[in-house]
Amino acid sequence: MSVIETDYLIVGAGASGMAFADALIAECDADVVMVDRRHCPGGHWNDAYPFVRIHHASACYGVNSWMLGTDSIDQTGPNAGFYERSTAAEICAYYQRVLDEVLLPSGQVRFFGMCDYVGDWANEHAFTSRVTGASTPVCVRRKIVDTTYLDVTVPATHTPSFTVDPDVTFIPLGELTNMAERPTGYTVIGAGKTAMDACNWLLDNGEEPDRIRWIRPREAWLLDRMMLQPLDLVTETVDGLSLGIEALAQAETVGALWSRLEACGQLQRFDPQIMPTMFRGAILSAAEREALVQIENVVRLGHVQSLGTDRIILEKGEIPTVRGHVHVDCTACGYHKQPVRPIFEPGRIVIQSLIGAVQTYYAAMIGFIESTGRDDAEKNRLCPPVAQVNVPLDWIRFVHGMLNTSALHSTEPDITAWQASSRLNLTRGMENHLSEPRMKTALDRWQANAEEALKNAEHLLAEN
């Protein structure tokens, strides 16, 4: 049994693994082996529902070395006025091209698909082929890179936490595109972006709002798509972020913070009478929010416990249902909220975000920082991880992480230079708009409030 030797063994060729590998080999001559349980790169995008689009702009997603899409603003359709958002099929094709035309031709990367990592994450490393069953030992000279820690789950591959009667029509939302005939109605189960996508898809395809019932266990704070735009629209982003920083600096309580954030447009919600208990970074345009508000049959009785042919049992009650209804499962949790751990460990790198979101940018940044030769203690100082966003307080952690890492990196010339050139950076192109009055005002607001926002974030988190 032959042993493979490599500098870095990357477990997982999804968005984070690809971004890390691309950034690493761009800066050094490291040898890399990538293993993935799927036959091709792209991770969870290979299992995504057919009508999904990336939540934010394609212009700042993927890997640094290869453009995703055309960096253009859509002129028609539901995304008109915003930078294009690639479909799952486009993203999967993109990652295959990155593998075939960037990583493999570099001579620094080898890819082994349909393989499971079976080592101990410490000293013994190996992977086993799902096709042949053969096991291959790996000698790792530097580090193993764990991209699986956050463990993404999607509707097509997860198991619901509740029981489902076998006679109920119960489908993952991807199966909506395979409906052969119109049901008596739809019951969408879930409160996150997946459920929002399901409802919007039904509405976009002409379904009547009153034929959709939405079981929404939690209410969510939402982000405005216009405030998360790069390049020619980056002023919108910087202005929005600066308003959020100002709100965080000035709020005396968490309740006052939510009021300020909603007033300046940084956060949105569906129902002004209900205080959200969830923040998972869902991004919607004003048109998407307005469409979803048309659905008035919203069930707020907690999570589903069991789904039967004539009734649905929830945490706080029950509701009737009928056999003719299609029940749409949107309950997969996406990224698991794992406790943070050091990113750089002896012999191991555990990919996490530095703000609790925007995985590809930070995976690429971690790859770059790994290439610089700093010791692990210094790399960990520069890369303090933040747990994935889940509850409203995580918005504070999100902004604290952004401000904290910005301050840490501002004194490191190589990191600031890398950030300025990174196509994954949401504020890419900002230097082209510095003469605009609105940009000047936003940057002044940001600078005036950043230090106090950091302090107040720590104060509010300590009190709640």
C-alpha positions as CSV (number, residue, x, y, z in Angstrom):
1,M,0.0,0.0,0.0
2,S,1.7,3.2,-1.2
3,V,1.8,6.3,1.0
4,I,1.1,9.7,-0.4
5,E,3.2,12.5,1.0
6,T,2.1,16.1,1.0
7,D,2.5,19.4,2.8
8,Y,-1.3,20.0,3.3
9,L,-4.1,17.5,3.3
10,I,-7.4,19.4,2.8
11,V,-10.5,17.4,3.8
12,G,-13.4,18.8,1.8
13,A,-13.4,20.4,-1.6
14,G,-16.4,22.6,-1.0
15,A,-16.4,26.4,-1.0
16,S,-14.1,26.8,2.0
17,G,-11.6,24.1,0.9
18,M,-11.4,25.5,-2.6
19,A,-10.9,29.1,-1.4
20,F,-8.2,28.0,1.0
21,A,-6.3,25.9,-1.5
22,D,-6.4,28.6,-4.2
23,A,-5.1,31.3,-1.9
24,L,-2.4,29.1,-0.4
25,I,-0.8,27.9,-3.7
26,A,-1.0,31.5,-5.1
27,E,1.5,32.6,-2.4
28,C,3.8,29.6,-1.9
29,D,5.1,26.4,-3.4
30,A,3.2,24.1,-1.0
31,D,2.1,20.7,-2.2
32,V,-1.6,20.0,-1.5
33,V,-3.8,16.9,-1.5
34,M,-7.6,17.4,-1.5
35,V,-10.1,14.7,-0.6
36,D,-13.8,14.8,-0.9
37,R,-16.6,12.3,-0.4
38,R,-18.3,13.6,-3.6
39,H,-17.0,12.9,-7.1
40,C,-16.4,16.6,-7.8
41,P,-15.7,19.9,-6.0
42,G,-18.4,22.3,-4.8
43,G,-19.5,20.7,-1.5
44,H,-23.1,21.3,-0.6
45,W,-23.8,23.1,-3.9
46,N,-23.9,19.7,-5.5
47,D,-27.0,18.9,-3.4
48,A,-28.7,22.3,-3.5
49,Y,-32.2,22.8,-4.8
50,P,-32.4,23.7,-8.5
51,F,-33.7,27.2,-8.1
52,V,-31.4,28.4,-5.4
53,R,-29.1,31.3,-6.0
54,I,-26.1,32.4,-4.0
55,H,-27.4,34.7,-1.3
56,H,-25.1,37.6,-2.0
57,A,-23.3,38.8,-5.1
58,S,-21.3,36.3,-7.3
59,A,-18.7,39.1,-7.6
60,C,-17.4,38.3,-4.2
61,Y,-17.9,34.5,-4.0
62,G,-15.7,31.5,-4.9
63,V,-11.9,31.7,-5.1
64,N,-9.6,34.6,-5.5
65,S,-8.0,33.6,-8.8
66,W,-11.1,33.0,-10.9
67,M,-14.1,35.3,-11.6
68,L,-17.6,33.8,-10.9
69,G,-20.0,35.4,-13.3
70,T,-19.4,38.6,-15.1
71,D,-19.3,41.2,-12.3
72,S,-22.4,42.7,-13.8
73,I,-25.6,44.2,-12.5
74,D,-28.8,42.5,-13.5
75,Q,-31.1,44.7,-15.6
76,T,-34.3,42.6,-15.5
77,G,-36.0,40.0,-13.3
78,P,-36.3,39.8,-9.5
79,N,-32.6,40.7,-9.0
80,A,-32.8,43.8,-11.2
81,G,-30.5,46.5,-9.8
82,F,-28.2,44.2,-7.9
83,Y,-25.1,42.3,-8.8
84,E,-25.8,39.0,-10.4
85,R,-26.3,35.9,-8.2
86,S,-25.2,32.6,-9.7
87,T,-27.4,29.4,-9.6
88,A,-26.2,26.2,-8.0
89,A,-25.5,24.7,-11.5
90,E,-23.3,27.7,-12.4
91,I,-21.5,27.4,-9.1
92,C,-20.8,23.7,-9.5
93,A,-19.5,24.3,-13.0
94,Y,-17.4,27.1,-11.7
95,Y,-15.7,25.0,-9.1
96,Q,-15.0,22.2,-11.6
97,R,-13.3,24.8,-13.9
98,V,-11.3,26.1,-11.0
99,L,-10.1,22.6,-10.2
100,D,-9.4,21.7,-13.9
101,E,-7.9,25.0,-15.0
102,V,-6.2,26.5,-11.9
103,L,-5.5,24.0,-9.1
104,L,-4.6,20.8,-11.0
105,P,-2.5,22.6,-13.7
106,S,-0.5,24.3,-11.0
107,G,1.2,21.0,-10.3
108,Q,0.8,21.7,-6.6
109,V,-2.7,20.1,-6.1
110,R,-3.9,16.6,-6.3
111,F,-7.6,15.8,-6.0
112,F,-9.2,12.5,-4.8
113,G,-12.9,12.4,-5.2
114,M,-15.3,9.8,-3.8
115,C,-13.1,9.4,-0.8
116,D,-13.7,9.6,2.9
117,Y,-11.1,10.8,5.4
118,V,-10.5,8.1,8.0
119,G,-7.6,9.4,10.0
120,D,-7.5,10.7,13.6
121,W,-7.0,14.4,12.7
122,A,-3.7,14.3,14.6
123,N,-1.0,11.9,13.6
124,E,-2.6,9.2,11.5
125,H,-4.0,10.3,8.2
126,A,-5.7,8.2,5.4
127,F,-8.6,8.2,3.1
128,T,-10.7,5.4,1.8
129,S,-12.3,5.2,-1.7
130,R,-16.0,4.9,-1.8
131,V,-15.7,3.1,-5.1
132,T,-13.0,0.5,-4.5
133,G,-12.8,0.4,-0.7
134,A,-9.0,0.8,-0.9
135,S,-7.4,2.9,1.8
136,T,-4.5,5.2,1.2
137,P,-2.2,6.5,4.0
138,V,-1.1,10.1,3.8
139,C,2.1,11.5,5.3
140,V,1.4,15.1,6.1
141,R,4.5,17.2,6.4
142,R,2.8,20.4,7.6
143,K,-0.9,20.4,8.4
144,I,-4.2,18.8,7.8
145,V,-6.9,21.3,6.9
146,D,-10.4,20.6,8.3
147,T,-13.1,22.2,6.3
148,T,-15.8,20.0,7.8
149,Y,-16.0,21.4,11.3
150,L,-19.1,23.6,10.5
151,D,-20.8,20.6,8.7
152,V,-23.2,22.1,6.3
153,T,-26.6,20.4,5.9
154,V,-29.1,21.1,3.1
155,P,-32.7,20.0,2.6
156,A,-31.9,17.2,0.1
157,T,-29.6,15.4,2.5
158,H,-30.7,16.0,6.0
159,T,-33.1,14.0,8.2
160,P,-36.0,16.0,9.8
161,S,-36.0,16.2,13.6
162,F,-39.8,15.3,13.7
163,T,-41.7,12.2,12.7
164,V,-43.6,12.1,9.4
165,D,-46.5,9.8,8.6
166,P,-45.6,7.8,5.5
167,D,-48.9,8.8,3.8
168,V,-48.1,12.5,4.0
169,T,-46.9,14.3,0.9
170,F,-43.6,15.6,2.4
171,I,-40.8,16.8,0.1
172,P,-37.6,18.8,0.3
173,L,-38.1,22.1,-1.5
174,G,-36.0,21.0,-4.5
175,E,-38.8,18.6,-5.4
176,L,-41.2,21.6,-6.0
177,T,-39.8,21.7,-9.5
178,N,-41.0,18.1,-10.1
179,M,-44.7,18.7,-9.2
180,A,-46.9,17.0,-11.8
181,E,-50.1,18.6,-10.7
182,R,-51.3,21.4,-8.5
183,P,-52.0,20.3,-4.9
184,T,-54.8,21.7,-2.7
185,G,-52.2,23.9,-1.0
186,Y,-48.7,24.2,0.4
187,T,-47.4,24.1,3.9
188,V,-43.8,25.4,4.1
189,I,-42.0,24.3,7.2
190,G,-39.0,26.4,8.4
191,A,-38.1,30.0,9.3
192,G,-34.8,30.5,7.5
193,K,-33.6,31.6,4.1
194,T,-34.5,28.2,2.6
195,A,-38.1,28.6,3.5
196,M,-38.1,32.2,2.2
197,D,-36.7,30.9,-1.1
198,A,-39.5,28.2,-1.3
199,C,-42.2,30.8,-0.7
200,N,-40.8,33.3,-3.1
201,W,-40.4,30.6,-5.8
202,L,-44.1,29.6,-5.4
203,L,-45.1,33.3,-5.6
204,D,-42.8,34.0,-8.5
205,N,-44.4,31.1,-10.4
206,G,-48.0,32.4,-9.9
207,E,-49.2,30.7,-6.8
208,E,-51.7,32.6,-4.7
209,P,-50.5,33.8,-1.3
210,D,-53.6,32.4,0.5
211,R,-52.8,28.9,-0.8
212,I,-49.5,28.9,1.1
213,R,-49.3,28.2,4.8
214,W,-45.9,29.0,6.4
215,I,-44.9,27.3,9.7
216,R,-42.4,29.8,11.0
217,P,-41.0,28.6,14.4
218,R,-39.0,31.8,14.8
219,E,-39.0,35.3,13.5
220,A,-35.9,36.5,11.8
221,W,-33.9,39.7,11.5
222,L,-33.1,40.2,7.8
223,L,-30.4,42.0,5.9
224,D,-31.1,44.3,3.0
225,R,-29.6,43.1,-0.3
226,M,-28.9,46.7,-1.4
227,M,-26.6,47.1,1.6
228,L,-24.4,44.2,0.5
229,Q,-23.2,45.2,-2.9
230,P,-19.6,45.4,-4.2
231,L,-17.8,47.3,-7.0
232,D,-20.0,50.1,-8.5
233,L,-22.5,49.8,-5.7
234,V,-20.0,49.5,-2.9
235,T,-21.0,52.9,-1.5
236,E,-24.3,51.3,-0.5
237,T,-22.4,48.7,1.5
238,V,-20.0,51.0,3.3
239,D,-22.8,53.5,4.1
240,G,-25.0,50.7,5.5
241,L,-22.2,49.2,7.6
242,S,-21.2,52.6,8.9
243,L,-24.8,53.2,10.0
244,G,-24.8,49.9,11.8
245,I,-21.5,50.7,13.5
246,E,-22.9,54.1,14.6
247,A,-26.0,52.4,16.0
248,L,-23.9,49.9,17.9
249,A,-21.7,52.7,19.3
250,Q,-24.6,54.7,20.6
251,A,-27.1,52.1,21.8
252,E,-27.4,51.9,25.6
253,T,-29.3,48.6,25.6
254,V,-29.8,45.7,23.2
255,G,-33.5,46.8,22.7
256,A,-32.4,50.2,21.8
257,L,-29.8,48.8,19.4
258,W,-32.5,46.8,17.5
259,S,-34.6,50.0,17.2
260,R,-31.7,52.0,15.9
261,L,-30.7,49.3,13.4
262,E,-34.2,49.0,12.1
263,A,-34.6,52.7,11.8
264,C,-31.4,53.1,9.7
265,G,-32.3,50.1,7.5
266,Q,-29.5,47.8,8.6
267,L,-31.9,45.2,9.8
268,Q,-35.4,44.4,8.6
269,R,-38.3,42.1,9.8
270,F,-41.5,40.8,8.3
271,D,-43.9,41.9,11.2
272,P,-43.1,45.1,13.1
273,Q,-45.2,43.8,16.0
274,I,-43.1,40.7,16.6
275,M,-39.6,40.8,18.0
276,P,-37.3,38.4,16.1
277,T,-35.4,35.7,18.0
278,M,-33.2,34.6,15.1
279,F,-30.5,36.1,13.0
280,R,-28.8,33.8,10.5
281,G,-27.8,36.4,8.0
282,A,-30.7,36.0,5.5
283,I,-30.4,38.5,2.7
284,L,-33.6,39.8,0.9
285,S,-34.4,42.6,-1.4
286,A,-37.2,45.0,-0.6
287,A,-39.3,43.3,-3.4
288,E,-38.7,39.8,-1.9
289,R,-39.7,41.0,1.6
290,E,-42.9,42.7,0.2
291,A,-43.8,39.5,-1.6
292,L,-43.4,37.3,1.4
293,V,-45.5,39.6,3.6
294,Q,-48.4,38.7,1.3
295,I,-48.5,35.3,3.0
296,E,-50.8,35.9,5.9
297,N,-51.3,32.3,7.0
298,V,-48.2,32.2,9.3
299,V,-48.1,29.6,12.1
300,R,-46.1,30.6,15.1
301,L,-46.5,27.7,17.4
302,G,-42.9,26.6,17.6
303,H,-41.1,23.7,15.9
304,V,-43.0,20.8,14.4
305,Q,-43.0,17.7,16.5
306,S,-44.9,15.3,14.2
307,L,-46.6,15.5,10.8
308,G,-49.6,13.4,10.3
309,T,-52.2,13.0,7.6
310,D,-54.8,15.2,9.4
311,R,-52.9,17.2,11.9
312,I,-49.5,18.8,12.6
313,I,-48.3,18.7,16.2
314,L,-46.1,21.6,17.2
315,E,-44.4,22.7,20.4
316,K,-47.2,25.0,21.4
317,G,-50.3,23.5,19.9
318,E,-51.6,21.7,16.8
319,I,-53.1,22.6,13.4
320,P,-55.1,20.6,10.9
321,T,-53.8,19.5,7.6
322,V,-55.1,17.4,4.7
323,R,-53.7,14.7,2.4
324,G,-53.9,17.0,-0.6
325,H,-51.4,19.5,0.9
326,V,-47.8,19.3,-0.1
327,H,-45.6,19.8,3.0
328,V,-42.3,21.4,2.0
329,D,-39.3,20.6,4.3
330,C,-37.0,23.7,4.8
331,T,-35.7,22.7,8.2
332,A,-32.1,21.9,7.4
333,C,-29.9,24.0,9.6
334,G,-27.2,25.0,7.0
335,Y,-24.0,25.6,9.0
336,H,-24.0,24.0,12.4
337,K,-23.3,26.4,15.3
338,Q,-20.2,24.8,16.6
339,P,-18.2,26.3,19.5
340,V,-15.2,28.2,18.3
341,R,-11.8,26.7,18.6
342,P,-8.3,28.0,17.5
343,I,-8.0,28.0,13.8
344,F,-4.3,27.2,13.8
345,E,-3.5,24.1,15.9
346,P,-0.4,21.9,16.0
347,G,-0.6,20.0,12.8
348,R,-4.1,21.2,12.0
349,I,-6.1,24.1,10.6
350,V,-9.8,24.3,11.4
351,I,-11.5,26.6,8.9
352,Q,-14.0,29.0,10.6
353,S,-15.2,32.5,9.9
354,L,-13.8,35.6,11.6
355,I,-17.2,37.2,11.7
356,G,-19.6,34.3,11.8
357,A,-20.4,34.4,8.1
358,V,-18.9,35.0,4.6
359,Q,-17.0,31.7,4.6
360,T,-15.1,31.9,1.3
361,Y,-13.5,35.2,2.0
362,Y,-12.2,34.2,5.4
363,A,-11.1,30.7,4.2
364,A,-9.0,32.4,1.5
365,M,-7.6,34.8,4.1
366,I,-6.7,31.9,6.3
367,G,-4.9,30.3,3.4
368,F,-3.0,33.5,2.7
369,I,-2.0,34.0,6.3
370,E,-0.9,30.4,6.5
371,S,1.4,31.0,3.6
372,T,3.2,33.9,5.3
373,G,5.3,31.8,7.7
374,R,4.0,33.4,10.9
375,D,4.0,31.0,13.9
376,D,0.6,29.6,15.1
377,A,0.4,32.0,18.0
378,E,0.7,35.0,15.8
379,K,-1.7,33.6,13.2
380,N,-4.3,32.9,15.9
381,R,-3.9,36.4,17.2
382,L,-4.7,37.7,13.7
383,C,-7.5,35.2,13.1
384,P,-9.9,35.1,16.1
385,P,-12.9,32.9,15.0
386,V,-16.5,33.8,15.6
387,A,-19.3,31.2,15.8
388,Q,-21.8,31.0,13.0
389,V,-24.7,33.5,13.4
390,N,-27.9,32.1,14.8
391,V,-29.6,34.5,17.4
392,P,-30.0,38.3,17.3
393,L,-27.0,38.8,19.7
394,D,-24.9,37.3,17.0
395,W,-25.3,40.4,14.9
396,I,-23.3,42.2,17.6
397,R,-20.6,39.4,17.5
398,F,-20.7,39.7,13.7
399,V,-19.9,43.4,13.7
400,H,-17.4,43.0,16.6
401,G,-15.6,40.4,14.6
402,M,-15.5,42.7,11.6
403,L,-14.1,45.7,13.6
404,N,-11.7,43.6,15.6
405,T,-10.1,41.8,12.7
406,S,-10.0,45.1,10.7
407,A,-8.0,46.7,13.6
408,L,-5.7,43.7,13.9
409,H,-5.0,43.5,10.2
410,S,-4.6,47.3,9.7
411,T,-1.1,47.1,11.2
412,E,0.0,44.2,8.9
413,P,1.0,45.6,5.4
414,D,0.9,42.2,3.7
415,I,-2.6,41.4,4.9
416,T,-4.0,44.8,4.0
417,A,-2.4,44.5,0.5
418,W,-4.0,41.1,0.1
419,Q,-7.4,42.3,1.2
420,A,-7.2,45.2,-1.2
421,S,-6.6,42.9,-4.1
422,S,-9.0,40.1,-3.1
423,R,-12.0,39.6,-5.4
424,L,-13.8,38.0,-2.5
425,N,-13.7,41.2,-0.4
426,L,-17.2,42.8,-0.3
427,T,-15.7,46.3,-0.2
428,R,-13.6,45.6,-3.3
429,G,-13.6,48.7,-5.5
430,M,-14.0,51.1,-2.7
431,E,-11.0,53.1,-3.7
432,N,-12.7,54.1,-6.9
433,H,-15.5,55.9,-5.0
434,L,-13.5,57.8,-2.4
435,S,-14.3,61.1,-4.0
436,E,-18.1,60.6,-3.6
437,P,-19.6,62.7,-0.8
438,R,-21.7,59.8,0.5
439,M,-18.6,57.6,0.7
440,K,-16.7,60.3,2.5
441,T,-19.5,60.7,5.0
442,A,-19.8,56.9,5.5
443,L,-16.0,56.5,6.1
444,D,-16.0,59.4,8.5
445,R,-18.9,57.9,10.3
446,W,-17.2,54.5,10.4
447,Q,-13.9,56.0,11.8
448,A,-15.7,58.1,14.4
449,N,-17.6,55.2,15.8
450,A,-15.5,52.1,15.4
451,E,-13.7,52.2,18.7
452,E,-16.8,53.0,20.7
453,A,-18.7,50.3,18.8
454,L,-16.1,47.7,19.8
455,K,-16.3,48.6,23.4
456,N,-20.1,48.8,23.5
457,A,-20.3,45.4,21.7
458,E,-18.3,43.8,24.5
459,H,-20.5,45.6,27.1
460,L,-23.8,44.6,25.6
461,L,-22.7,41.0,25.1
462,A,-21.4,40.8,28.7
463,E,-24.8,42.0,30.0
464,N,-27.0,39.6,27.9
